[in-house]
Amino acid sequence: MSKIKVTQIRSRINRPNKQKLTLDALGLTRNQKTVEHEDTPQVLGMINKVKHLVSVEKV
C-alpha cells in the first residue's frame, strides 16, 4: 500500500465533537502537525469527514 501525508491546516476550535475525535484518531492534535498513514479505505473515510480541516498529499 502507498502512504499519504495528512497535515492539519485549520483549527479545531468551534468544531463538532465528532470532528475533533476524528482528528484525534488521525493523530492530529495541533495545528500544522503532519502525520503519515497507509492509504486504506478506513483512513480515507476519516480524512473525508474532516477534509475542510486537513491537506493530503501522496508520499
QUICORKA-V221250 format. One record per run of one state. SS is the DSSP state (a for helix, b for strand, c for the rest). FROM is the first residue (numbers start at 1). TO is the last residue. If there is no record, write none. Layout:
SS/FROM/TO  SS/FROM/TO
This chain:
c/1/2  b/3/8  c/9/16  a/17/26  c/27/33  b/34/38  c/39/40  a/41/49  c/50/53  b/54/58  c/59/59
